[in-house]
Amino acid sequence: MTDLTAGLWELLLKGVWVTVQLTVYSALLGAVVAMVVGVARTNRLWIVRFLSGLYMEIFRGSSALVLMFWMFFVLPVAFSLQLVPMWAAVLALGLSYGAYGSEIVRGAIAAVAPAQHEAGIALSFSPWQRLTKITLPQAWPEMIPPANNLLIELLKGTALVSVLGVGDIAFGASLVRNALGESAPVYTIILVMYFVLAFAITRGMRALERQAKSRIGQKPEKAGVMRKLNVRQATLTSSSSQGGGAA
C-alpha cells in the first residue's frame, strides 16, 4: 500500500468522479426513457403498446457492451455521427437500463387500484390529468425500491466503459495495477469505492422513498432490527394469548 503514490491516488479519485458522472447522466437518460416507455405500455392504443414493448424487448435483450461498441464504431459509418467515448457510453447505458426501468414503471402503474382511475373519470379528468394527478403520484413510491436496485446495477455497469478508454474507476485501477505490478491492494480499494458509492445511492433513495410516501399520506416504515423484533414479539404474544384462551 505504501507504493501508492499521490499521483496514483489522484488517478483513482479522478476515476471516481468520472464514474459518478457516467452514473448520473445515464440514470437521467434512463429515467426519461423508462417513464415514457413504461407509460406508453399502459396506453389504450395497441400500436403504442406494441412499439413501446418492441423497444423494451430489443434493448433489454441486447448487450450493453455491444451496444456501446455500436454507438461508438457504427454510428460514424452509418450516420456520419461521431460520439466521444463518454457520450457513447452514456447513450448505450441510458437506453439499455431505461428498457429495464420501463417494466418498473409499468408494474407500478398497474398496481394502482382501478377505483382510483374510476374516480378520475367521475371527476371528468382528462387522461393526462388522471395520469399526472392520480396515477403517477401513487405509483411513484412503488417505483423507488426496484429503481434503487437498478441504479446500483447501473453504477456497476459503468465499469464497461473502460474498454472505450474512458477514465472511470476500473480504467484507473487498470493503469495503477500495471504501474505497480500489484493486483490485491488496487482491486481491494476499488471494491471499497464501489461499495461506498452504492451505499450512498441506497441511503439517498430511501430518503426519497420516505418523502414520496409522506406526500400521499402513507406512513413510512421504520427500518432496522428493532422493528423486526417488535413485530416478532407481537406475533409471539398473540400466539401465546390464543393458546392460553384455547386451553
Protein Blocks (a to p, Z undefined) as FASTA:
>chain_A
ZZmcfklmmmmmmmmmmmmmmmmmmmmmmmmmmmmmmmmmmpfblklmmmmmmmmmmmmm
pcfklmmmmmmmmmmmmnopacdfklmmmmmmmmmmmmmmmmmmmmmmmmpcfklmmmmm
mnopafklmmmmmmmmmmmmmmmmmmmmmmmmmmmmmmmmmmnopacfklmmmmmmmmno
paklmmmmmmmmmmmmmmmmmmmmmmmmmmmmmmnopacddedjklmmmmmmmmmmmmmm
mmmmmZZ
